[in-house]
Amino acid sequence: MPAQLSVASHREPAPSNQVRRAYEHVRSLIRSGFLINDEQLVEDHLIKTFGVSRASVRLALQQLAAEGLVVRQRRSGTRVAQDYYQVPVDDILPWQAPAGFMVRITDDRIVPSTPLIRKRLEITAESVGLVEHVFERVRPHGVEPIGVRIAYYRPGYQQPARWATCPSLADAFRSVFGVDLGHIDTVVDAVAVDADTARLLDLREGAPVLMREQVLHGTDGVPYEYTFSHYRADRVSFPVGGPHGL
């Protein structure tokens, strides 16, 4: 008697993943720019496109609304609530940086070094430079904060008083340290934002942010800068390898 073939592998996906699949797809469309600010999302179209139930689409949209990516209103439906910025993991300037994207210096001084800073910068000096930048987009209706970055840098260098426009990380590095940017050691974590940073980024305390810790080396192999950046998780992603047109 021939063996009976199992059909388990041909079953439809479990209903439990439908909300997640709808959420992932819509979030990716917003992140990659296929869906732009104020664009309307039609439930019937999403149901047909993703092959999921209406209940799953609605739950996914509710999750996106809770994150601030969409706005849902009775009778007028669901719309994309804001732009999303793709900041390369090795840069500070977003891909396709929009008009009005600026960097503002909020702190610049000499501070005591710590054992960790001395280790990262491979120095023995008891003090280092500190500079803090806030990245924001200036719009007609106000300023939209995107991220904040603190950099500890080797003594003996001076930061500019201001940047006329937001430079790329490579251009800023060359301008300050007089050497081309080489390799960057990077760690990215998801963390809860503290009260002071929350005020800078217009978030509630404890909201999720992306924290990027980096050591920047010159092409001469010397580590010049040790940085911590906090970016709004509802507005920024860190793509690797090239602009995401997913």
HELIX and SHEET records of a PDB file:
HELIX    1   1 ALA A    8  HIS A   10  5                                   3    
HELIX    2   2 PRO A   15  ASN A   17  5                                   3    
HELIX    3   3 GLN A   18  ARG A   31  1                                  14    
HELIX    4   4 GLU A   43  PHE A   50  1                                   8    
HELIX    5   5 ARG A   54  ALA A   66  1                                  13    
HELIX    6   6 PRO A  115  LEU A  121  1                                   7    
HELIX    7   7 LEU A  169  PHE A  177  1                                   9    
HELIX    8   8 ALA A  195  LEU A  201  1                                   7    
SHEET    1   A 3 GLN A  40  LEU A  41  0                                        
SHEET    2   A 3 GLY A  77  VAL A  80 -1                                        
SHEET    3   A 3 VAL A  70  GLN A  73 -1                                        
SHEET    1   B 2 TYR A  85  GLN A  86  0                                        
SHEET    2   B 2 VAL A 236  SER A 237  1                                        
SHEET    1   C 6 PHE A 101  PRO A 112  0                                        
SHEET    2   C 6 SER A 127  ARG A 139 -1                                        
SHEET    3   C 6 GLY A 142  TYR A 153 -1                                        
SHEET    4   C 6 PRO A 223  ARG A 232 -1                                        
SHEET    5   C 6 PRO A 208  GLY A 218 -1                                        
SHEET    6   C 6 LEU A 181  ALA A 192 -1                                        
END                                                                             
